[in-house]
Amino acid sequence: MNSQSKGKTWMWLIVLLVLFLTISYFSFSPKPKVYPGYVSDSPSPSGVKAFYTYLKKETDVKTWNHSPDMLPKSEENQLLVMVESSFIPGKDVMKKYVDFMKAGNTILLFQTNPKGMFDVNTEFTEQKSSQNIYDKSRTLYRAEVRSQIGLQKTKQDEVLLSNRKETIALKRPYGKGHLIVSIAPEWMTNGNILKKDHLPLLLYLLNQGETKTILFDEYIHGGENSSSILTVYPMWFLLLNLQGLLLMLLWLWFKGKRFGPIFTPREESVRFSDEGIQAIAAWYMRGKRYHDSLVIQADYVKLLLQERWQIPYSREWQDLTSYFEKKWTRMPACEIKSFLSGLFTILEKEKISKQEYLFWSRKLEQLRKEVEA
């Protein structure tokens, strides 16, 4: 009887195991495929498959996955669309793109910050997300521009889109061809293309090329194509650094240096622990030395501003408005000005109340976290 009961037990265990495996197999759902942003075959909100598919129905469009030195230069009136490159190509690669334009072709570059590409210069602006955009004929468009960068135009450039203050898109001649640059790649994404006037703006820029064939550059989205340390720095510089490293290791070995864990003496850890800091803080609180404590806290934050944001330590708080507007982008300009003027006023007082101390101490702590982030 015992053997029969054991057999039934094993049989039920096997049945339950098979049932569990079957349910697990059919209930398993594979993870969705992860697509990089601005790729022509990506159906995700950050991809550009919708615009690519639309153009494929209307004209001759292809994807380009090869190095730019293989771009067909024998033909003219080709348009190469580059959307938000994941890396800044090296000088040799950029020269191949320039040769492609000089042969009579056009490159349409959508890049949030095109600094470092095709000698395009940029500047920081105070653009808002939603803007009024105007073309050459002063036609009004509504669009979202997320970039905080504006294009600096030269004498040979033609402004295609602007918001009356900053240049959003420009056209520059290169030999027989042209370069068209826009700082709004988000217009082309699947999640934004049908919002506001993004699609008409894309078609407007596309028609500036007057091309027959359109190529979508996917070479710039491949991580394996990005510049490595071997291509960024010359070989003689890398060899010199390697020799210097070897010489340093040999010198340390000759000096008899030993490497291992660092043990801190107990008396030092006790003396400079959090208990000491808490005791000093309690002393300031009991003596109501709120102003002295706030001055020390503000002085420490000023040292951090010089170290992290390169703001001169010698400048007064009320003179730092322009610096903060460039660095502290999360806070509106009007609040920054009132914060700095209020801080300067409270630091000039001889005595302050506990409520004032707690209020401005929290403000300085918020600024410290922003600087150290």
N, C-alpha and C positions, 0 to 999 in steps of 0.2 A: 504493500500500500504506500509505503514511503517513497519507493522508486517511482510509482505511478504519479503521486502528487508532485514530486520534483519535476517529472517530465512535463506535466501540465503547466507548472510554474514557468519553466523555461520556454514552453511553447507560447504562452501569453506574453512573456517578455520580448520574444522575437517578433510577435505580431505587433506589439506596441512600438518596437523599434522601427519596423518597416513602415508602419503608419506615420510615425513621426518624421521619418526621412521623406516619405511621399509628400506630406503636407509642407515640409520645409522647402522641397524642390519647387512645388507649384506656387508657393506663396513668396518665393524669393523674387525680388525685383532689382535688376541691376541698377547701379548708380547712373544717373544721366551723364552723357558725355560733356566734358568741360571744353568749351571753345574759348580761344583767346579773343580779346576785343578787336574790333575793326577788321575782321577777316571776312572775305567775300562768300565763304560757304557756311558762315555761322548764323543759325536761326535765332540765337539768343538776343536779348534786347541790346547788347553792346556790339552785335555783329552788323554787317552791311549787306547781308544776303538779299534783302528786299529791293534795295536800289540796284544791286548787280543784276538780279533777275529781271527787273523792269527794263534796264538798258539792253539786256540780251534779247528781249523781244523787239526792241526798236532799232537796234543797230548792231554792228559787228563788234563784239566785246569778248575778251579772253582774260584769263589770269596769267600772270607772269611770275614764275617761281625760280628763275635763274639769276645768275649774277648780271649786273648791268652791262658788263663788257660783251655780253651776248645779245644785247638789244639790237634789233635790225635797224641799221643806220642807212641802208640803201634806199629805203622807202621814206617818203615825207608825209607830213600831216597825220602823224600818229600821236595819240594822247596817252600818256602814262599817268595813272591815278595812284598817288601815294597817300594813304590814310593813316595818320598817327603811327609813325615808325616807332618800333619798340627799342631802337638803339640809334645812335648817331653814327652813320657810316664813316669809314676812314677817308683820308684825302684821296687815295687812289680810286676808291669806289665812287666818291663824289665827282671825280674828274670824268669817269665814264658816263655818269648821268649828264654832265655838262656837254660832253661830246655828242650825246644823243640829241640834246636840244639844238646844238649848233648845226646839226645836220638837217634841221628843218622840222623838228618835232616839238611837242609841248609836254611839260610836266605840270600836273595839277596836284599841288601839295596841300593836304589838310593836316595841320600840326598845331597842337595847343601852344607850344613854344618852339618855333622853328629856329631858334638861336643855334648857330653852329652848322646849319645846313644852307648851302648855296649862298654864303656870305650875307644872309638875311639878318638885319639888326632889329632888335626889339626893345621895348621899354615897358615898365610897369605902369598900369593904369588903374582907374577906379571904376571899371566897367561893372554895370549891374547885369544880373542874369537875363532879364527881359529888356529888350532894347528896340528902338526904331532904327532900322537899317535903310540906307539910301544907296542906289546904284548911280552910275554915271549920269543918267538922265533925270536924277532926282526922284525916281520912283520910290515910294515908301513901302517897306516890308516890315513885318513883325517877326522877331526871331529871338532865340535864347543864345547868348554867348557866355560861356562859362569861364573862358580864359581871362586871366587878369593881365594878359600881355597885349600890347599894341604893336603894330608893325611900323617901323621907321622907313619912310619912303625916300628915294633918291630922285635926282633930276630926271633920270631916264625911266622911272617907274610911272605906271598909270594906275590910279586908284580906282578899283572896281566897286568896292563896298566900303562904307564908312558909317559912323554914327554921328557925323558932324564934328566930332572931337578926335576920335581914334580911327586909324585905318584897320578895317576888318579883313580886306582882301586887296591884293595888288597884282599887277602884271608887269613883268620885267623881260626885256628882250635878251636873247642869247643867240648870237649869230643869226641864222635863218629861223630859229624857233623862239619859244617863249617859256617863261616860268610864271605860273600862277600860284600864289600862296594865300591860304586862308587859315585863320586861327580858330575855326569852328568845326572840328571833325565830328562833333556830336550831332550835327545836322543830318549826317548820313546814316546814323545808327538806326536799327529796326525800331527801337523804342521811341525815337524822336522825329523820324522823317516826315510823318504826317501831322506833326504839331505845327501850329502857326503857319509861317510861310517858308519852312525849311526846304520843301521840295522845289518850289519855284526858284529859290536862291541857288540850289544845287544845279538846276538846269541852266540858270543864267551863267554860272561860272563854267559849266561844261561847254556851253556854246561859245565861250570866248576863245576856245582852242581852234574851232573850225576844222575839226579833224574827221578822218574817215574811219580809222580803227582806234578802239579804246582798249588799253591794257590796264588791269588792276595788279599793282605790284604787291605780291605776297612774299617776296624775298626779304623785305624789311620787317616782316613779322616773325621770321625764323630765328630762334635764340641761337642756333648754331652759326648764324651769319654775323652775329654781333662781334664787335671789336674785342679782341683778347689782349692780354698784357704783352704778348709777343708781337702784335701788330701795332699797338699804340706807341710803344717805346722802341727806339732803335736798338739793334743788337749789341752795339758797343756799350750802350748805357746799361743794359741788362748784364752783360759780361762783367762790367766794372763793379756793379752791385754784388754780383755773386762772389767775385774775388775779395771785395771788402768784407762780406759776411764770413768767408773762410778765414781771412786774416784776423777778424775779431774773435772768432772761436779759438783759433790757435793762441792768440794773446791771452784770452781768459784761461785757457788750459795752462799756459806757461806761468801765469800769475797764481795758479793753484786755487782758483775760485771753485767753490762747491755750491751746488744747487740743491735745495730741499725746502721743506716747510718752514715758515717763520713762526716762532713761538713768542707771543707777546707776554712780557712779565705781568704777573697777576696784579702787582701794585699799580702798574700803569693803567690796566683795564678798569680797576676799581676807581682810580682817581679821575679818569676822564670818561666815565660811563654816563648813561642817561641820568643816574642819580645826581651827579654833579650839575647837569644842565637843569634838572628839575629844582634843585636847591637854589640855583642862581635866579631862576624864574620866580620862585616863591619869594625870594628876597626883594625883587623888583616890585612884586605885587603888594607885599606887606608895607613897603616904604612908599607906595603909591608913586613910584618913579615911572609913570606911564610914558611920559615924553621921552625920557632917556631910552627906554626900551624900544619905542617906535623909531627913534633916530638910528639906533643900531640896526634894527630890522631893515629900514630903508637903505642904509649904507651897504648892507650885505646884498640887497637886491640890485643896487647900482653896480656893484662889482660883477654880479652875474650878467647884467646888461652889457657891460664892457667885454666880458669874456665870451658870451654867446651871441650877442647881437651887434658887437663892435660899436656900441654907443659910448662916446667919450665919458669918462667918469667925472671930468671937471664941469660938464654942462649942468646947469640947474634943471630942476624937474619941469618947470613951466616952459623950458626951451626945447623939450624933447618931443613935441607934438608931431613934427614931420617924420622923425625916426619911428615913432610908434605906429603911425598910420601905415607905414610900409611893412612893419613886422607884425603888429598885432591885428591881423586881418579879421579876427572874429568879433572885434568890438567896433562899433560905428565911430566915425571921426569925432562927432559931437560929444560922445561919452568919453572919448580919450582926452579931449581938451579939458572937460570939466573934472575928470579924475586927476589929471596932472596939476591943474590949478588948485584944486582942493587939497591935494597932498602937500604942495608947496606951502599953502597957507597954514595947515595944521602943524607942519614941521617948524615953521617960524614962531609958533606960540611958545611961551615959556612953560605953561602948564596946560594940561588937557584932562578932561574927565575920563572916567573908566569906560563910559559908553563910547566916547570918541575913540579911545584907544582900541577897544574891541572892534569897532567898525573899520577903522583904517588898517588894523592888523590883518583882518580878513581880506581886505582889498590887496594888501601887499603880498599875502600868501597866494592869492589867486594869480597875481602877476608873476610871482616866483615860479609857480607850476607851469604857467604859459611859457616862460623863458626856458625852463629846463626840459620842456616837452620835446 
